[in-house]
């Protein structure tokens, strides 16, 4: 008589202390996503029946994050109304940029008084990722080293960066320290839009509107900019054709 072995039990995710606050960047104009963004903000574009913003917030809640600070500018009223319609399992705070769009670095700098705890997540609301065996947010938290890092970025290999037309962003050494792609060269890693940062990264940050690269350059100069490879799926949902392509990717599992 043939004997069958019992199925292997799935190992639960290890307990990881995650940052309790995330800054969710949702204020951009979404120009590349037109005409879908002619009447709505990019974070409210749906992929496979769920908005990009909801997918981001669902990841945060599932990882154990307690609070999300969301910045708003373009169609700000729509985002605020949408957030108000969600359940209250995740505390939401609004950082209002209606008067002036501050870009990524300036937006987070303005929101710092609303951000509890140090370090904290910064998450773009316009990319889509699927976790591997463990939550990618937890992987970042598990790898975070406050003594060595000012920023820890989740990266995906360029070869697995779905719907991404760029040439890569970073190279990474064996310990995870990052360097920018050299001019005229390809780089093996693409930034996914997820990172953990320390508040000290914003010491002496400029005022007004500026991109996050200004802050990364500071961390890189101090040898405190690190990366971690994302083991799951990731898609750059930046254009209308990318929406359909990402839905096909999700349907394929």
N, C-alpha and C positions, 0 to 999 in steps of 0.2 A: 504494500500500500504506500502510495506516494505521500510524503510528509511536506507540509508547507510551513516555512518559518514565519513567525509573527512579524508584521510590518514594523520597521524601525520607527520609534516615537520621534516626532519632531522636537528638536531642542528649542525651548523658549528663548526669546531674545534676552541677553543679559541685562541686568538693571544698569542704566546709565543715567547719571544726573545731567539733565539737559538745561540749557539756559531757559529761563521762564518767560522771557520777552523776545519777540521778533519784530523787526521793522520790515513791513511789506511795502515795496515800491510799486505804487499804482497810479502815479500822477502823469505818466508820459502821454504824448500826443498820438502815438500809434500810427504815424504817417505811412509806414510800409504796409500796414494792414488795410488801408483804404481799398475799396469803398465800405468794408465792414465797419470801419470806425467813423463813418460819416455821421452816424446817429447814436453812437454808443462808445464808451471807452474800451480800449483794448482788453483790460482785465475782465470785461463782461462778455467778450466773445466766447461762444460755446464750442467746445470740442467734445464730440461724442455725447452731446446732451448735457454737459456740465461746464459752467464757466471756468475760465482759467483761474480767476480769483478764488472761487470755491474750492478748486482742486488744491491750490496752495494752502488755504486755511485748513482744509481737511488734513493735509499732511502735518501741519503744525499741531493741531489738536491731537491727532493720533500719536505723535511723538511725546506728548505730555507738556507742551508749551501752554502757558496759562493766559498770555496776553499778546495781542497783535496790535501794533501801531501802524496804521495805514495812511499814507499820504495821498492827497487828492488835489487835482487841478482841472484836468480835461473832463467835462461832464461829471463834475464832482458830485452834483446832487444825485445822479443815478447811482454812483458807487455808495454814497451814504445811505440811500434808500435800500439798496440791495443788502448792505451789511445789517441794516436794521431788521430785515426780514429773516435773517438767520437765527438759529437757536443760540442761546446765551452760554453755551458750554465754553466758549472762548471769549474772554473779555476783549472788546474792541475799543481802541482810542483813535481819533482822527487827528492827523496833522494837516492843517489847512494851508494849501499853497495856491489858493484861487488868485491871490494878488500877484504872485510871481512864481513861475515854474523854476525850481531850484536845482534841477538835475539830480543825479544819484547822490553825490557826495554832499551837496548843499542841502538836499532834502533830509538826509539822515542827521546832519548837524543841527538843523532846525528842530528836529523831533527829539533830540537828546533829553530834554526835560520830561518827556512822556515815557522814556524808556527806563524801566525798572531793571536793576541788576547789571552786572558786569562779569563776563562778557554777554553778548546778545547776538541773535541771528539777524542777518540782513538777507531778504529773499525777494528776488524779482517776481512779480506776479504774472509775467507774460511768457514764461517758459513752462514746459510740462515734463515732469520726470516720473518714472515708475521705480520704486525701490527694488533692490535686490533682496537677498535673504534677510537683511536687517534694514531698518529705517535709515536713510541717508542722513537725516538730521541727527539721529543718534550716533551714527558713525563719526560725524564731525565732532560731536560732543565728546565722544570716547577718545578721539585723537588730540583734542585741544590741550595745549601745554601753555599755561599762562606765563611761565618763566621764560619761554623761548619765542612765543608768538604774539604778534599784534593782529594778525588776520590769517585765517585758515579757510581756503577756498575749495569748494567741491568742483572737481574738473572731470571732464569726460574725454576719452581719447578721440582725436579728430576723426578717426575711422568709424567711430560709433556715434558721431554727432549728427543725428538725423535732421534733415532739412536745413542744415547749416552750410552756408556758401563761403565762409571765411577760410583763412589759411592757418588757423590755430592762434592761440593767444600766448601760451607759456611753454617753456621747458621746465623740467623738474629734476632735481638731483636725487640720489638714492635716499636721502633723509627727508625729502619732501620740500626742500627749499626751492622757491620759484625764481625764474628770470623771464623777462619779456622775450617774445619772438624777435629775432634779429631781422633787420630790414632786408627785404628781398628773399627771405627764407620761409620755409614752412615750420610750424611748431606742432608738437605731438598732442597738445592738450588745449581744450576749449573750456572757458569758464561757463558753468551751468546756471549761474544766477543765485547760488546758495553759498553763504559764508557765515563764519563766526568771527566777530571782531571784538577787540577790547576798547573800552571807552578812551584809553590813553591814546589810541590812534588819532583821535580828534583834537588832541592838544595842539594848539597853534594852527588849527584848520582855518582856511580863508573864509571870509564872510561872503554871502551872496550865492550865486549859482556856480557850481563847479562839479565835475565828474569825479567818480570814485577813484579814477586812476591817479589823481593827485595824492590821495591817501595811500594807495598801494605803492606808489613810488617812494614815499617816505618810509614805509615798512620795508620795502626792498632794500633801500639804502642802509637800513639798520640791520639787515639780514634777519628780519622777523616776519617775512611774507612766506607762507607755506601753502601747500596744496595736498589734496587727498583725492584719489581716483574713485569716481562713482561707478559702482558695479552693475547698475541697472540700465534701464532705457532712459533716453533723454531726447527731446525734440525742441528745436528752435522754431516756435510757432510765431513767426514774424510776418508772414504774408498770407493772403487768402489761399493760395495753393498749398501752403504748409498745413493748413487746417485739415484739408482732405487727406493729405499724405500721413499726417499724424493719426487721424482716425483709422486709416488702413493699418498703420503700425500697431495700434492698440487692439484692433480686431484680430490681428494675427497672433496676439499674445506676447 
